């Protein structure tokens, strides 16, 4: 909820005789992984950013400001559960953003609006972990506001060495979102994917120059956007999301590799993407509009390049599976999977097999087969990485 603190006085001049800033517009977009706040001013505002714990809050200090936009335009959403703003005294104003989880301001800047008639304060907030937030609180100095704006990315689970190829291994589902259920053993997909993710990450970490990490290490729920953001914050060069779905046709079995596309390759891919994209709703997370990007043309070019790299990784996986792992017909398919939406991280979704098929279910629960899959996928990652290096990537 956005709440305006009553302004001190109604004159346009501050105690120092300067004219108040006018904040005449505001908007907030995003979800529980990334949230953007934009406030329109009549002229460039100076500002400083601070962090407060218990609960986690971000404080934005401004010169004397008159807030002239409707309160509904800055209602809390995304990473923030409460937003308050108003005048502190005759010469200063403040915005207090109370977060739903540890958060950091990854980008804060003032820029001209499209018409060149006003200035915008743009704040890009992103989720982080408790340790990083504690460091932000500890490191800041309220007497040195510029230092408070300098924050570091969320640390990787194990710090990679310079030049390491970083792989995010994503165990699909988790927590309240159990995923598919095995036809015989009633094993939950979230447990199957976590076991495979741990095997693959451990296997990749035995390779020189490769560093893998898990998006989730236990039975916890992560929204689809959180998974994407974790990969980006840890500077992943590759994202592999692992799944084991069910189908009505019990005779269909084998592995499938999916990449993202605006248009699904077939009905099977479309139906699967629809089911996977419902993961957030199972946990009561409403789908949210992604924060708009500034350089749309450059972003589109980045997405196209990333999609090409994703396809290359999918081909490497299928090549490693040849004569080793059974696959469905047309094993490389594509659809609009939200978990593959990172514009700058090549991503694949791997269906290891189908829990609706008894033979696949047996393999999915077999330790030896899981280890074999870990070896084959590691070879696929190595081949993909080598081809990227050879092509200057």
Residue pairs with C-beta under 8 A, 6 or more apart in sequence:
1 75
1 76
1 82
1 83
2 71
2 72
2 73
2 74
2 75
2 76
2 83
2 84
2 85
3 71
3 82
3 83
3 84
3 85
4 67
4 71
4 84
4 85
4 86
5 84
5 85
5 86
5 87
5 94
6 86
6 87
7 66
7 67
7 86
7 87
8 87
8 89
8 90
9 90
12 19
12 20
12 66
13 19
13 20
14 20
14 63
14 64
14 90
14 91
15 64
15 89
15 90
15 91
16 90
16 91
18 63
18 64
18 91
20 63
20 64
20 65
20 66
21 41
21 42
21 43
21 45
21 62
21 63
21 64
21 65
21 66
21 93
22 41
22 42
22 65
22 66
22 68
23 39
23 40
23 41
23 65
23 66
23 67
23 68
23 69
24 40
24 41
24 42
24 68
24 69
24 118
25 39
25 40
25 69
25 73
26 37
26 38
26 39
26 40
26 69
26 73
26 74
27 37
27 38
27 73
27 74
28 35
28 36
28 37
28 38
28 73
28 74
28 75
28 76
28 77
28 78
28 80
28 83
29 35
29 36
29 77
29 78
29 288
29 289
29 290
29 291
29 292
30 36
30 77
30 78
30 79
30 125
30 288
30 289
30 290
30 291
31 78
31 79
31 223
31 225
31 285
31 288
31 290
32 78
32 79
32 100
32 101
32 127
32 223
32 225
32 226
32 285
32 288
33 79
33 126
33 127
33 223
33 225
33 226
33 228
33 229
34 78
34 79
34 124
34 125
34 126
34 127
34 225
34 229
34 290
34 291
35 77
35 78
35 79
35 80
35 124
35 125
35 126
35 291
36 122
36 123
36 124
36 125
36 291
36 292
37 74
37 97
37 122
37 123
37 125
38 120
38 121
38 122
38 123
39 69
39 74
39 95
39 120
39 121
40 69
40 113
40 118
40 119
40 120
41 65
41 118
41 119
41 120
41 121
42 118
42 119
43 118
43 119
44 110
44 119
45 62
45 63
45 65
45 110
45 119
45 121
46 62
46 63
47 60
47 61
47 62
47 108
47 110
47 121
47 145
48 60
48 61
48 145
48 146
48 148
48 149
49 58
49 59
49 60
49 61
49 105
49 108
49 145
49 148
49 149
50 58
50 59
50 61
50 140
50 142
50 145
50 148
51 57
51 58
51 59
51 104
51 133
51 136
51 137
51 140
51 148
52 58
52 59
52 137
53 133
53 134
53 137
55 98
55 99
56 98
56 99
56 101
56 102
56 103
56 133
57 96
57 97
57 98
57 99
58 96
58 97
58 99
58 103
58 105
58 125
59 94
59 95
59 96
59 97
60 94
60 95
60 96
60 97
60 121
60 123
61 92
61 93
61 94
61 145
62 92
62 93
62 94
62 95
63 91
63 92
63 93
64 87
64 90
64 91
64 92
64 93
65 87
65 93
67 85
67 86
67 93
74 83
74 85
75 83
76 82
76 83
76 98
77 288
78 125
78 288
79 99
79 100
79 101
79 103
79 125
79 126
79 127
80 97
80 98
80 99
80 100
80 103
80 125
81 98
81 99
81 100
82 96
82 97
82 98
83 95
83 96
83 97
83 98
84 95
84 96
84 98
85 93
85 94
85 95
85 96
86 93
86 94
87 93
88 94
97 103
97 125
99 125
101 127
102 127
102 128
102 129
102 130
102 132
102 133
103 125
103 126
103 127
103 128
103 133
104 125
104 126
104 128
104 132
104 133
104 136
104 151
104 154
105 123
105 124
105 125
105 149
105 151
106 124
106 125
106 126
106 151
106 153
107 122
107 123
107 124
108 121
108 122
108 123
108 124
108 149
109 121
109 122
110 119
110 120
110 121
110 122
111 119
111 120
111 122
112 118
112 119
112 120
113 119
113 120
124 291
126 229
126 233
127 154
127 226
127 229
128 154
128 233
129 154
129 155
131 155
132 152
132 154
132 155
136 148
136 151
139 147
140 147
140 148
141 147
141 148
142 148
153 233
153 234
153 235
154 230
154 233
154 234
156 166
156 211
156 213
156 234
156 235
157 213
157 214
157 217
157 234
158 205
158 211
158 213
160 166
160 211
161 211
163 209
164 209
164 210
164 211
165 209
165 210
165 211
165 237
165 238
165 381
165 385
166 211
166 212
166 213
166 234
166 235
166 236
166 237
166 238
167 201
167 204
167 210
167 211
167 212
167 213
167 236
167 237
167 238
167 239
167 240
167 381
168 212
168 213
168 215
168 230
168 231
168 234
168 236
168 238
168 239
168 240
168 345
169 197
169 200
169 201
169 204
169 212
169 213
169 214
169 215
169 240
169 242
170 197
170 214
170 215
170 216
170 227
170 231
170 239
170 240
170 241
170 242
170 339
171 190
171 193
171 194
171 196
171 197
171 198
171 214
171 215
171 216
171 242
172 179
172 189
172 190
172 193
172 241
172 242
172 243
172 244
172 276
172 339
172 349
173 179
173 188
173 189
173 190
173 193
173 243
173 279
174 190
174 194
174 216
174 219
174 220
174 221
174 222
175 190
175 219
175 220
175 221
175 222
175 283
176 221
176 282
176 283
177 190
177 221
177 279
177 282
177 283
178 188
178 189
178 190
179 188
179 189
179 190
179 193
179 243
179 244
179 245
180 188
180 189
180 244
180 245
180 246
180 355
180 356
181 187
181 188
181 189
181 246
181 355
182 188
182 192
182 355
182 361
182 364
182 365
183 246
183 250
183 355
183 356
183 357
183 358
183 361
184 358
184 361
185 361
185 365
187 355
187 361
187 364
187 365
189 243
189 244
189 245
189 355
190 219
191 219
192 244
192 352
192 355
192 364
192 365
193 242
193 243
193 244
193 352
194 216
194 218
194 219
195 370
196 242
196 352
196 370
196 373
196 374
197 214
197 242
198 214
198 217
199 370
199 371
199 373
199 374
200 212
200 240
200 242
200 373
200 374
200 377
200 378
201 212
201 213
201 214
202 374
203 371
203 374
203 375
203 377
203 378
204 210
204 211
204 212
204 378
204 381
205 211
205 212
207 378
207 382
210 381
210 382
210 385
213 234
213 236
215 222
215 226
215 227
215 230
215 231
216 222
221 283
222 230
223 279
223 280
223 283
223 285
224 277
224 279
224 280
224 338
224 339
224 341
225 280
225 288
225 290
225 338
227 241
227 339
228 239
228 338
228 339
228 341
228 342
228 345
231 239
231 342
231 345
231 347
232 342
232 344
232 345
236 345
237 345
237 346
237 385
238 313
238 345
238 346
238 347
238 381
238 384
238 385
239 340
239 342
239 345
239 346
239 347
239 348
240 347
240 348
240 350
240 377
240 381
241 337
241 339
241 340
241 347
241 348
241 349
241 350
242 350
242 352
243 276
243 349
243 350
243 351
243 352
244 351
244 352
244 353
244 354
244 355
244 360
244 364
245 272
245 275
245 351
245 354
245 355
245 356
246 354
246 355
246 356
247 268
247 354
247 356
247 357
248 356
249 356
250 356
250 357
250 358
251 357
252 328
252 354
252 356
252 357
253 326
253 328
253 353
253 354
253 357
253 359
253 360
254 325
254 326
254 327
254 328
254 331
254 353
254 354
254 360
255 321
255 325
255 326
255 327
255 328
255 331
255 350
255 351
255 352
255 353
256 327
256 328
256 331
256 332
256 333
256 350
256 351
257 314
257 317
257 318
257 331
257 332
257 333
257 348
257 349
257 350
257 351
258 269
258 272
258 273
258 314
258 332
258 333
258 334
258 335
258 337
258 340
258 348
258 349
258 350
258 351
259 307
259 310
259 311
259 314
259 332
259 334
259 340
259 347
259 348
259 349
260 307
260 310
260 334
260 335
260 336
260 337
260 340
260 341
260 347
261 307
261 334
261 335
261 336
262 336
263 336
264 270
264 273
264 333
264 334
264 335
264 336
265 330
265 333
265 334
265 335
266 330
266 333
268 333
269 333
269 334
269 335
270 335
272 335
272 351
273 335
273 336
273 337
276 337
276 338
276 339
276 349
277 287
277 336
277 337
277 338
280 286
280 287
281 287
290 341
293 299
293 343
299 343
302 343
302 344
303 343
306 342
306 343
306 344
306 345
306 346
306 347
309 346
309 388
309 393
310 340
310 346
310 347
310 348
311 332
312 346
312 384
312 387
312 388
313 346
313 348
313 380
313 381
313 384
314 332
314 348
315 332
316 380
316 381
316 383
316 384
316 387
317 348
317 350
317 377
317 380
318 327
318 331
318 332
319 380
319 383
320 376
320 377
320 379
320 380
320 383
321 327
321 331
321 376
324 372
324 376
325 372
325 373
325 376
337 349
339 347
339 349
340 347
340 348
340 349
341 347
350 377
352 364
352 373
353 360
353 361
353 363
353 364
354 360
354 361
355 361
355 364
363 369
364 370
